[in-house]
Amino acid sequence: MKTKNTEQSINSRRSFLKGAQAGVAIAVGGASSIATAKSCKTSDGDILGPFYRPNAKANINLVTTGAEGERLKLTGTILRPDCKSPVVGATIDFWQADHKGAYDIKTPDEKIAVENYQFRAVTQTDKDGNFTIETVIPGRYGIPPGLEGFEQYAGQTRPGHFHLTVTHPIYLPLTTQVYMTGDPFIAKDPWAKHSKNMVTLKRENGKTSGQFQVVLGNRPGQRT
């Protein structure tokens, strides 16, 4: 026979267990959210390289008349540190080598007029955080001997890549390179082998395209 005190004890125990189960559910949900947050990482930075030149013109079509090489429509999306929200109005300073792996300057010290720039452009992201560049697939090139700061890598072949610097008033600036998946020279490249900034090229109906994402870091002073 159950006494009144026994029933109260049983009811209290049931209430406690229900509360404990709810607590476990909340804790698991919280852990999942934390895990998701940790899986969201900002994009890797990379070397600026010796062939950068400032003051490129605003442009999205880098293919000049008579330019050789396989045409490529390259679309990038710039995201906030949450890895899902677009960054509107980010400025992208973009440059690359031509289809043979040659830049428009032969040495880092060479000076050329802005109107003679090739495969260099500045553009901005739209309301969805996207930008598009019409260009050609850049070729590989060997690091020349005597290149200041890169002497130890002389003769090494760099995989094809795109350079970009992304700036925005709120987020930390990012200088990086984007490599093309499947390039056999990535594995031995001192920089590419550590990078997760990759684009997979797709060839459909005689056209080549590629899409990639860049995640900017937090604002200065914020903790990640």
ZAPAZA-121486 format. One line per 2 residues: number of its first residue (from 0); for each residue x, y, z of C-alpha. Coordinates in pm, 1 decimal. Layout:
% ZAPAZA-121486
NUM	X/Y/Z; ...
END
This chain:
% ZAPAZA-121486
0	0.0/0.0/0.0; 137.9/336.0/-107.3
2	138.3/610.5/145.0; 88.7/974.8/57.1
4	455.6/1041.6/121.9; 555.2/751.7/-107.0
6	342.7/887.5/-394.3; 490.5/1233.9/-349.5
8	838.4/1082.2/-359.4; 759.0/889.7/-679.2
10	611.9/1198.7/-845.6; 913.0/1406.0/-745.5
12	1145.3/1140.8/-888.0; 950.3/1134.4/-1217.8
14	964.5/1514.1/-1239.2; 1336.1/1506.3/-1175.5
16	1394.9/1245.2/-1446.5; 1190.4/1441.6/-1700.6
18	1387.2/1752.3/-1618.1; 1713.7/1563.1/-1645.9
20	1614.6/1423.7/-1987.5; 1524.3/1771.7/-2106.1
22	1857.5/1895.1/-1976.6; 2038.5/1624.5/-2170.6
24	1850.5/1718.9/-2486.9; 1946.0/2083.3/-2440.9
26	2306.7/1991.5/-2370.8; 2327.0/1774.1/-2681.9
28	2172.1/2047.4/-2892.2; 2418.6/2296.3/-2750.6
30	2711.9/2066.4/-2824.0; 2588.0/2023.9/-3180.7
32	2565.3/2399.4/-3222.6; 2915.1/2442.7/-3084.4
34	3047.0/2173.3/-3317.5; 2881.5/2344.7/-3613.6
36	3030.7/2676.5/-3511.0; 3375.4/2520.3/-3482.9
38	3345.3/2359.7/-3826.5; 3301.3/2706.2/-3979.4
40	3651.5/2836.8/-4048.3; 3779.1/3147.9/-4215.5
42	3961.6/3107.1/-4546.1; 4335.0/3050.6/-4551.1
44	4563.6/3341.6/-4617.0; 4844.2/3300.3/-4869.3
46	5148.7/3490.1/-4990.9; 5097.8/3812.3/-5182.3
48	5361.2/3702.9/-5433.2; 5615.3/3926.0/-5607.6
50	5399.8/4020.7/-5908.0; 5122.2/4220.1/-5743.2
52	5054.3/4568.9/-5876.9; 4803.2/4816.1/-5723.4
54	4554.2/5043.7/-5895.5; 4403.4/4794.5/-6139.4
56	4095.0/4916.9/-6324.0; 3741.6/4817.4/-6233.9
58	3669.1/4533.9/-6472.8; 3515.2/4187.1/-6487.6
60	3626.4/4081.0/-6837.0; 4000.4/4023.6/-6848.7
62	4004.2/3860.0/-7192.3; 4141.4/4113.0/-7436.6
64	4105.4/4086.2/-7812.1; 4327.8/3811.3/-7948.0
66	4405.2/3666.3/-7604.2; 4491.8/3296.9/-7610.1
68	4393.7/3032.0/-7361.0; 4084.5/2846.4/-7248.1
70	3809.7/3089.8/-7150.2; 3681.7/3065.6/-6794.7
72	3387.4/3217.2/-6608.5; 3501.3/3232.5/-6247.0
74	3246.3/3310.0/-5976.2; 3340.4/3378.0/-5616.6
76	3121.6/3425.4/-5311.1; 3243.5/3624.0/-5011.2
78	3088.0/3515.7/-4681.0; 3081.6/3645.5/-4325.3
80	3252.0/3452.7/-4042.9; 2933.5/3243.8/-3998.2
82	3010.2/3080.6/-4336.1; 2660.8/3147.9/-4471.1
84	2578.0/3520.2/-4476.3; 2699.1/3716.1/-4781.2
86	2934.5/4012.2/-4755.3; 2786.8/4287.5/-4969.6
88	3015.6/4548.9/-5124.2; 3345.0/4373.4/-5054.7
90	3626.6/4486.3/-5284.3; 3821.8/4218.8/-5469.4
92	4163.2/4301.7/-5613.7; 4224.7/4014.5/-5856.9
94	4530.2/3916.0/-6062.9; 4675.7/3611.3/-6235.5
96	4920.5/3484.9/-6496.5; 4818.4/3419.3/-6856.0
98	4760.8/3075.5/-7008.9; 5137.0/3019.2/-7034.4
100	5205.5/3114.5/-6674.8; 5345.2/3459.6/-6755.8
102	5248.9/3778.1/-6575.8; 5233.9/4115.6/-6747.4
104	5561.4/4207.7/-6576.1; 5874.9/4000.7/-6618.9
106	6040.0/4095.9/-6288.1; 5903.1/4225.3/-5956.5
108	6084.9/4555.8/-6011.3; 5939.2/4624.1/-6355.7
110	5703.1/4918.8/-6373.2; 5422.9/4937.8/-6628.0
112	5141.2/5183.2/-6686.2; 4794.9/5088.8/-6559.5
114	4660.3/5088.4/-6914.0; 4906.9/4809.0/-6996.2
116	4791.9/4582.7/-6713.9; 4679.8/4237.1/-6822.1
118	4477.6/3989.0/-6619.0; 4435.0/4234.9/-6333.3
120	4106.8/4383.0/-6215.0; 3914.4/4527.1/-5923.8
122	3548.1/4446.2/-5867.3; 3291.0/4428.9/-5585.9
124	3046.8/4175.5/-5452.9; 2675.8/4214.1/-5524.3
126	2377.8/4181.5/-5287.0; 2437.0/3805.9/-5266.8
128	2808.7/3838.1/-5193.7; 2900.1/3720.1/-5544.8
130	3143.6/3848.6/-5803.8; 3229.6/3715.3/-6148.0
132	3548.8/3735.3/-6353.1; 3567.8/3645.3/-6722.3
134	3923.7/3527.3/-6778.9; 4138.7/3237.0/-6902.8
136	4277.1/2941.3/-6712.8; 4619.9/3047.5/-6582.5
138	4918.6/2832.8/-6671.4; 5186.0/2693.5/-6442.9
140	5529.8/2849.1/-6420.5; 5868.6/2775.2/-6272.4
142	6001.1/3000.8/-5998.1; 6298.2/3179.8/-6155.1
144	6642.9/3174.6/-5991.5; 6745.3/3478.8/-5792.0
146	6389.3/3585.9/-5712.8; 6424.6/3778.8/-5388.3
148	6268.4/3595.8/-5096.3; 6208.2/3282.1/-5302.4
150	6566.3/3170.4/-5370.8; 6520.1/2832.9/-5199.7
152	6231.9/2748.3/-5435.0; 6411.5/2828.5/-5760.0
154	6310.2/2595.3/-6044.6; 6002.8/2463.1/-5865.5
156	5683.5/2460.2/-6071.8; 5388.8/2645.1/-5925.1
158	5038.6/2509.2/-5995.5; 4800.1/2738.6/-6181.0
160	4633.5/2981.3/-5942.3; 4437.8/3302.4/-5898.4
162	4542.0/3580.7/-5662.3; 4296.1/3795.8/-5474.1
164	4289.7/4043.6/-5191.2; 3949.4/4098.5/-5031.7
166	3874.7/4409.4/-4826.4; 3564.1/4537.1/-4649.5
168	3517.7/4807.8/-4383.5; 3389.0/4562.2/-4122.7
170	3599.9/4250.5/-4171.5; 3969.3/4174.2/-4168.1
172	4137.9/4198.9/-4509.4; 4241.4/3871.7/-4669.6
174	4515.1/3806.6/-4923.9; 4504.1/3456.9/-5064.2
176	4532.0/3232.7/-5369.6; 4278.1/2995.3/-5518.9
178	4404.5/2673.2/-5678.9; 4239.6/2435.0/-5921.7
180	4158.5/2087.9/-5793.7; 4339.2/1803.7/-5963.8
182	4655.8/1997.1/-6044.1; 4939.2/1747.1/-5985.0
184	5179.0/2023.7/-5878.0; 4971.4/2116.9/-5572.9
186	5112.0/1832.9/-5361.9; 5470.4/1964.4/-5377.1
188	5398.4/2336.1/-5378.9; 5509.4/2501.8/-5050.4
190	5187.6/2705.1/-5032.8; 4920.4/2520.8/-5227.3
192	4969.6/2193.1/-5041.1; 4845.9/2359.5/-4720.7
194	4557.3/2547.6/-4879.8; 4188.0/2464.6/-4872.4
196	4106.9/2739.0/-5123.0; 4018.5/2529.3/-5424.6
198	3796.9/2562.5/-5728.9; 3675.4/2271.7/-5941.5
200	3644.0/2357.4/-6308.3; 3337.9/2234.0/-6497.3
202	3323.2/2198.6/-6874.2; 2973.4/2190.2/-7022.3
204	2845.8/2278.8/-7368.2; 3182.1/2412.1/-7475.8
206	3210.1/2649.4/-7178.4; 3428.8/2630.2/-6869.2
208	3324.1/2764.9/-6531.3; 3422.3/2745.2/-6167.9
210	3282.0/2855.6/-5833.1; 3448.8/2902.2/-5496.0
212	3382.0/3062.6/-5157.8; 3590.0/3286.8/-4935.6
214	3507.8/3333.8/-4566.3; 3635.3/3653.7/-4407.7
216	3760.5/3677.4/-4050.9; 3603.7/3860.9/-3759.9
218	3627.4/4230.5/-3702.8; 3943.5/4361.0/-3529.2
220	3910.2/4325.3/-3154.6; 3655.1/4044.0/-3168.7
222	3726.9/3698.2/-3043.0; 3680.0/3410.7/-3286.3
END
